[in-house]
Amino acid sequence: MISVIICTYNRDKYIYNVLHSVAENQYPHDQYEIVLVNNNSTDHTEDECRRFEADHPQVQFRYYVEPHQGLSHARNRGISKSRGDLLAYVDDDATVNPDYLRTYADFFAATPDAVAAGGPILPVYETEEPSWMSHYTRQLVTGRLYLGDKPRPFAHGAYPGGGNSCYRRSVFDTVGLFNVELGRKGSSLIGAEEKDLYDKMTTCGMKFYYLPTAILYHIIPPSKLTQDYFDRLTHGIGVSERYRTQQISKAKYRHRLLQELVKWVGTIALWCGFALRGQCSKGNKLVAFRRNVTRGLLGR
């Protein structure tokens, strides 16, 4: 069985659609369940979930409230309450394609050495994409992930997006649960809980794959294209990396600081390239990105 785990916080505008898209999959209803974990939403999320439950009685749907604030707490609650051998995490502000569940089920059945997989994450803008958006900031802001139309292992250091990933349950028995010190909490944009998990999986020699036909369409509202959101998001990346690496060791944190110097060299080179093409807004946004990450990394 596949357990589709959806963790949500104040997304009543989108939650029915993502649930409906899972229910519309071309896959037997008795071979999957949806586990919805509401992380203390204050909007009409519960009403929308009950509406879905009434509209889709054929779906095995279970609803829980996780009182401890934080995405990692909610994800871990989903693990404890799910019954499947495969655990698929789907973002609450997205939809999935009709072959989503079958893609994961068939892949894991045919690939016994795989313990995790993820597919494309394609942004769907509610407004137009801003002119400052580039390949680099698009992945940052929207979570975009597309590695072509062929299945393949993720390259070293790369891993599936957290909003479109599927794990064998044995992963969590081996490396533990999501780190509750990391991950978003309410309106906080701290993350890195997926990176922390996949680093542990890599250390254990686990294999994870890219599957092009398990597609998630990530909805991008205007609020995610503002300067305030960009600054908070990028600063949060630096803070997350500081927390994550310091938890491992002082040496790991120092190594991450050295990596940041290398990233600054690359950022300046990219800025020059954009400037030569008359696309200064794209280059300036990359510099702002790097500056905010560095501030968070240094605890400023």
N, C-alpha and C positions, 0 to 999 in steps of 0.2 A: 504493500500500500504506500501511496505517496501522501504525506502530510504537507499541505500548503499552509505555511505560517505567515500571517499578515499582522504586523505590529503597527498600531496606528495611534496618532495623537492629533486631535483637532483637524481631521481631514474629512469632515462630513460631506463636503462638496464632491469628493472623488471616491469615497469608500464603496458606494454601491456599484459603481462602474467596474472597479477592479474585481470585486466579488462576482459580478455578472460575467465578466470576461473569462474567469476561471470556470464558472458553471457552463459556459457555452463551448468549452473545449470538446473536441471529438475524442472522448475518453470515457469509459464506463464509470458511472457515478459510484458504484460500489467498490471501486479500486482507488479512490482518493477521498480525503477529507479536507475541510478547510478549518483551520484553527485561528480564530481572530482574537488577538490580544489588544485590548483597549488600555492604553497607558495613561489613564486619568484624564480623558478628554472632557472638556467643558462645553462642547457644542452638541450637535444632534447626531453624533456618531452612533450611539446605541440605537436610536430610532431608525437610522438608515440600515443598520445591521439587521434589526428585527424585520424591516420591510423586505430585505433580501431573503431572510429565512422564510417568510410567508410566501414570497413569490417563487421560491425554488425548494419545495419540500423534498424533492428527490436528492438533494445534496446533503451529505453528512457535514453539518455545520455546527461548530461549537464556539461559544463566546465566553471570554474571560476578561476580567479586569485585573491588571497588574498594579498594585498600589505603590510599589517602589518606582519612583520616577527615573526613567532612563531607558533608551532603546535596548541596551544590553540586558537589563533586567527583563524587558518584555520578550526579547528573543530567547532568553533562557527559560522563561515561563512557557513559551511555545514548545520548546524541546521537552519539558517535563510533562506537558499535557497532550502531546501528540502520540499517535499510535503507529505511525508508519515506519518502515525501514529506511525510506528516503524522505528527507526533510527539505522542502523547497521554500525559500524565503522570497516573497514578492512584495515590492514597495506598495504603500497605501495610496500613492498618487500616480498610479500607472494602470495600464491594461496589458494583457498578454494575448498572444496569437492563438488560434484554435488548435495548433499542434504542440503547444507548450508542454503539456503533461506527457503526451505520448513520446515526445522527443527524449525527455529525461528517463522515462520508464524503459524505453527500448535501449537507450545508450547504456544504462547501468546494468541491464540484463546481459548485454553483449560484451561488456568491458569490465571484467571482474577486478582488474588492478586499479580502476579509477575509484577514488573516494569522494570526489567533488567535481562539479562542473558548473559552467555558467554560459549564458548566451548574450547576444547583442542587447545593448540598451540604447534605444533610439529616441532622441528628444522630440517632443511634440509641443511647439510653442503656442501659447494662447494669444500671443502678439507676434510681431516680427522679430527676427533675430537682430540684436543690436550690431552696429557697425564695428564696435571694438572687439567683437567675438573672433577668436582665432582657433585653430586646431587645439591649442594648448588650454586656453580658457574654456573652450566648449566642453572638454572632458571634465574639467574642474567643476564648472557650474552645473552642468546638466547630467553628469555621470556617463556621457556618451561612450559606448564601447562597441567597436565593430572591427573584427579581425578577418573579414572575408567570408566567403560562402563555403568553406571546407572545414570540417572538424579537425582539431589539432590540440596538442598539449599547449598550455600556456607557457610562454618563455620564462626563463628563470627571473624571479623578481616580479613577475606579473601574475595577476590572479583575477577571478571573476568579480564583477561588481556586487556589492552587498545586497542590492535590491533585486537581483536576478541570479540566484545561486542555489544549487541543490547539493546536499551532502548525504552520504551514508551516515546512519546514526552512530556507527562505530567511530567516526571521527571524534565525536564529543566524549566518547568513552576513553579515547586514547589521549587527546590533548587537553581535555577539559572544556568548560563552557566559555562563553563570551566574557571578556574582562569588564566587569561592571564599573571600573574606574574610567573606562573609555566609552565612547559612543555618545550620541546626542541625548540631552536631558532637557525636556521642555523646549524652550526656545534657544538653548545653547547649541552651538554648531561644532562642538568637539566631536571628533570621530576616531578613526584608526583601529576600531575594534576588529574590523575584518582583516586589516593588515597584520595585526597582532596574532589572530588565529591562523592565517595562512603562513606566517613566518614559523609558527610552531609546527604546522603540517609539513612544511618544507624541510625543517630540521629532522623530522621523522621519516623523510623519504617518501611522503605521500604524493600521489599524482592527481592533478586536476586538469580538466579539458575545457576547451571552447567548443560550443555547439551552436552552429549558425541558425538552426531552426527553432530554438527556444528563445523567442523574441519578447522583450519587454518594451513597451512604448511609455516613456517617462514624460509626464505632463509638466511643462515649465510655465508657471504663471508669471505675470509682470513683476511680482514681488521678489522673484529670484534674479531679476535683471537690474536691480537697483544698486547704487554705489554702497549703501549701508550693508546690504546683504553680502556683497562681494567682499567688503572689508572684514565683516564678521566671520565669513566662511574661511577666508584665507588666513586670518589670524588664528582661527580655531585649528587649522591644520598644523601650524607651528606649535601651539599649546599641546595638541594631541601627541605630536612627535616628541616633545619634551617629556611628557608624562610616560609615554610608552618606552622610550629608550632609558630613562632614568630608573624605571622599574626593573629593567634588565641588569644594567650595571653602569657605573660612571664611565667606563671605557666605551660602552656602546653610545652613550650620549656624546662623548668627545668625538667619536667617529662620525656621528650624525652632524655635528658642527662642521667638521672638515668637508663632509658631503655638501653642506650648504654653501661653502665657499666655491666649490666646483659648480654648483648650480647657478651661482651668481655670474660666473664666467660665461656659462651657456646663455643665461638671460640677457646679458649685455650683447653677446653675439647675435642673438635673435632680434633684439631691439634695433641693432644696426641694419640687419636685413630688412626689417619692416620699414625702417626710415628710408632706406634706399628705394623702396617700392612706393613711397609716399603713403604708407599706412601707419603713421605715427600713433594713432589711437590704439591699434592692436599692440604695438610695442610698449606703449606707456602702461597699458593694463598688465602686461607681463611683469614690468618693473614693480608696479604696485602689488601684484601678487607675491613676488619674491620678498619685497620689503615687509609685508604683513606677516608672511611665514617666518621670516627671520626674527621679527619682534616677538612673536609668540614663542619661538624656539628659545629665545634668550630670557623669557619671562618678563617681557616689557609690555 
